Amino acid sequence: MTRSILDGQGFKLGLFSPNCSGGLAVTKIPERWSASWEDNLRLAQLADEAGIDFLLPIARWIGYKGDTNFHGHVLDPIVWAAGLLASTQRITVFSTIHTAFTHPLAIAKAMATLDQIGGGGRAGLNIVAGWNQPEYETMGVSMPQEHDARYEFAQEWWDVVRDAWSRKDIFDHNGTYFSLQHIESEPKPLDGRVPVLNAGSSRQGREFAAKNSDFVFTIIPDAETGAEISAGLRAHAQADYGRSVGVFTLGHVVCRPTQAEAEGFVHYYAEENADWGAVDYLMGLQGLHAQSFTPEMLATMRGRFASGHGSLPMFGTPDDVADAIERVYRAGFDGMTLAFVDYAGELEYFAQEVLPRLEKRGVRVPAKIPAAAV
């Protein structure tokens, strides 16, 4: 038996945004992450063997401008997940789906198919209610300016998906946003469902995640503030919906043998060679259309956006990085995603040096790797 992301054992670690050019590093250095299929396949197999728990992609259709057009090259999350699930043994692979751009019945069938490819329980769904107005314009869809309306739409979208998975009869759905007749949906997920994640940094996002998701994915400024956020999310889900939810956050890592080496590399890629045009464009969009960051956070986080898209920075020696991850664990989180400038090139050192430290401290439970994957 391999460990499931839903088993509640140990602090889960995932890799975020490897399907996107640049990953989370808004940099112009030539060795920045390519997001080619070959690199993603190599990374997924390395992560699978190392015991990383999950992979989480971003869905994107247009880039963030600047000199590199950051995130201009993005592998489709569903097709990407299918290839990686077929090429790995134990790791969970999420698909990130924007509700506004994808019909719920199409996703119900696609996710059930991915679940079969992965052998059951390894295909996860990350639901995005939408925030990026230029992408709505690309798709020819109007973006509701009221944040509540986006989540009302997402809620009905998710209701249709759940009904498609749970109902064996042919049924109709007549709601505010969808009027669907004689619905039949086969195949279904092998266990009737897949793991569900939703980013919940805004008030509405946290409400949706508390009601519907297995995991709330939220950004934090630091571990101390994160402890309050994590506790609040759990209490809300339990009090209002009688549900237990896991809470994840996101970070980016530069791990080197010495602190000086780590600091030198951060200076090289995120200061000397940051793509400031893309940083400022991205921060402007976040401030205008998303509610993941407060205005105060956006005003002080330009460098943090360059180094890791605003996620939690974890720079230094293996001990320093293990300390930073342990602080997140002690703050009450169930897991977090990681990003590297060169995911595949840096993961091996992280796995060799940081993962054993986390296991020794009781933060991580050692993964049981199938014999076929060793």
Phi, psi and omega in degrees: 000135174261160185284133178268150177294343180263007187278350178074013183262112174073172182278121184277139176238133178230172175246129187250131170072025179288348178278359184248139177300129183090342184063243174249000183266114182270079190226159179256003184297145184295336182270011177299159186298129184278329186065025174290160177298319182299317179292322179293320178296315178299316180297314182299320181288325174296315180296321179298315181289328182282341181100010173299141190276325186203161174241134183232114181269170169251143173262124184211144181239338175224153185276180184255027173062215186070187181291331184258355190047059181315131184063027175282335177250112184222126176283136181302128187298325182287312179296317176304312181297321180299313180296320182285323177297324180285346187247008181229174186247322191226337189288144174278137179237116178276155166245129179266123187235125173274119185298327185290339188250359187221128182291137183299326180288327175295320179289322178304316180288318181297316181292323177296324177293316177300322179299321177291320179300320182277356179085011177098119174087355182259349178265122181246156181243122174254113185267127179242124182278344174107141178205339192268095186302319178303327178288324173301318179296320176301319181278353182071030182241138178281131177266119176301130181286337176280124181300323181300320184295325179296321180281333172296317177297313181299323180295315179292322177303312182291325177300320178295316179299313181298318178296321180298326179280330189262335186265134178264344180274167171276130188219166175250157173228121179235100183234198181287322187249339182230131172237104190235134184245151179037064181278131168220133188225108175223144002282175174245159175306145187301325177257014178086356183196171171230160175300138184237132178235147175214135177286124185230070178263328175280166178301314182292323179295320179292325177296314179299314182294320179299326183277328194237335195262158168280328183225134170265130182249111189224144179274147180225148177283330180196169184294325182295312176295325180300327180299319178293319180296314181299313181297320180294320179296316180296315182296320180295313181298320182288316184289319186269333186231358181063032184241149170257127179239147170274154181235124177246155169227185186226145179214169175229146195237135161233108184243121181223164181301329179232157178297321181298319178296317179297312180297323179296320180290321177299316179299319182296310188270330189252356176237296181298323187237025175294146173270084188294331176298316178291322178301311184291324177295315180297315180295325176296317177296318179299319181289327184279317195240343181251164177234024179289331182238139174285159176304325180294320178295316182297324184292335186249005192244022184299315179294324179290329174292321179296318185280333184193039171059029177086000181281176186289120179282137178225094187242141172141205180284169175306321177295318179298315182292318177298321177299316182296318179292321179297324178298321177295318177299313180293338178283359174100012179275152180268347181174178177202159172264155178236153172222147178233157175298313174240093188307303185293321181292330184259344184294322184300315179295318177301315182295321182288324189256321187269316183302315178298326177297317180293322177293319180296327180276356181083009178283319183247145170263127180303134180286144174266102185277127177301144182305324182294339183268352184270000000 
